């Protein structure tokens, strides 16, 4: 037996109009989109993460590591003001929080993580946690 659904073209149009509206912040023309761009590399002992976070003070960057989950967040404060004499002709400001989270293939040893922030580039060195080896038990 087939399932029957009632079709209402008004509902679909309304859903299409607002789909994703509340998911994306409103941006104005010419305003830069602030993102954390990440590059992750791996060797036998550790992961290395390079994250681009330009224009942010290192005090405003927060990194959290839990198991194989890495979270990077930053408080962004951009201000640009163009003045002529005593009148402000244009003022562009952005205040907000950006964040990025991702999972790695193996748990990280959170006691040995190091982080450096130089010229807008955050570098994380994330040593891999030693994998527990299986121990054979002899039965007596």
C-alpha positions in Angstrom: 0.0 0.0 0.0 1.4 3.5 -0.9 1.7 6.3 1.6 -0.2 9.4 0.6 1.1 12.9 1.5 -0.8 16.2 1.1 1.1 18.6 -1.2 1.0 22.3 -0.3 3.0 24.5 -2.7 2.9 27.4 -0.2 4.7 25.4 2.5 7.6 24.5 0.1 8.1 28.1 -1.0 8.2 29.3 2.6 10.7 26.6 3.6 12.9 27.4 0.6 12.8 31.1 1.4 14.1 30.6 5.0 16.2 27.5 4.5 19.6 28.2 6.1 18.7 31.8 7.0 19.3 31.2 10.7 22.4 29.1 10.1 24.5 31.9 8.4 25.3 35.2 9.9 24.2 38.3 7.9 27.1 39.8 6.0 27.2 43.1 4.2 28.8 43.6 0.8 32.6 44.2 1.1 32.8 42.6 4.5 35.3 39.9 4.9 34.2 36.5 6.1 36.3 35.4 9.1 37.3 31.8 9.1 40.0 29.6 10.7 41.8 27.8 7.9 43.5 24.7 9.0 46.3 22.4 7.6 46.9 19.1 9.5 50.0 16.9 8.9 51.0 13.7 10.5 54.1 11.6 11.1 54.6 8.5 13.2 54.8 10.3 16.6 52.6 13.5 16.3 50.2 15.6 14.4 51.1 19.2 13.4 48.3 21.7 12.9 48.8 25.1 11.2 45.8 27.4 11.6 45.5 30.9 10.0 43.9 33.3 12.4 45.1 36.8 11.3 44.5 39.9 13.3 43.9 38.2 16.6 45.9 38.6 19.8 47.3 35.4 21.2 45.4 36.1 24.5 42.1 35.8 22.5 42.9 32.3 21.1 41.7 29.2 23.0 42.7 25.6 22.1 41.1 22.5 23.7 42.2 18.9 23.2 40.1 16.0 24.5 41.0 12.5 23.3 41.2 12.9 19.5 39.1 16.0 19.4 40.8 19.4 18.8 38.9 22.7 19.2 40.3 26.1 18.2 38.3 29.3 19.0 39.2 33.0 18.8 37.7 36.3 19.7 38.0 38.5 16.5 38.0 42.3 16.8 38.5 44.1 13.5 38.2 47.9 13.2 38.9 50.1 10.3 38.0 53.8 10.3 38.5 56.4 7.5 38.4 60.0 8.7 38.6 63.3 7.0 38.9 66.2 9.4 36.4 65.6 12.2 33.8 63.7 10.2 33.9 59.9 10.0 33.3 58.9 6.4 33.3 55.2 6.8 33.6 52.8 9.8 33.9 49.0 9.4 33.8 46.9 12.5 33.5 43.3 13.2 33.4 41.7 16.6 32.7 38.1 16.9 33.8 34.6 17.8 35.1 32.1 15.3 35.8 28.4 16.0 36.8 25.2 14.4 36.7 21.7 15.7 37.9 18.4 14.1 38.7 14.8 15.0 42.1 13.2 14.5 42.7 9.5 13.7 44.3 8.8 17.1 44.1 10.2 20.6 46.5 13.0 21.6 48.8 13.1 24.6 47.3 16.3 26.1 50.1 16.6 28.6 52.7 17.2 25.9 50.9 19.6 23.5 52.7 22.8 22.5 51.4 25.9 20.7 53.0 28.9 19.1 51.4 31.9 17.5 53.5 34.1 15.2 52.2 36.6 12.6 48.7 35.3 12.4 49.7 31.6 12.2 48.9 29.2 15.1 51.1 26.1 15.1 50.1 23.2 17.3 52.3 20.1 18.0 50.1 17.3 19.1 52.0 14.1 20.2 50.1 10.9 19.7 49.2 8.9 22.8 50.9 5.6 23.0 48.5 2.8 21.9 47.9 0.3 24.6 49.3 -3.0 23.5 47.4 -6.2 23.9 48.9 -8.4 26.5 48.5 -12.2 26.2 47.4 -13.8 29.5 48.4 -17.5 30.0 45.7 -19.6 31.5 46.8 -21.9 34.3 
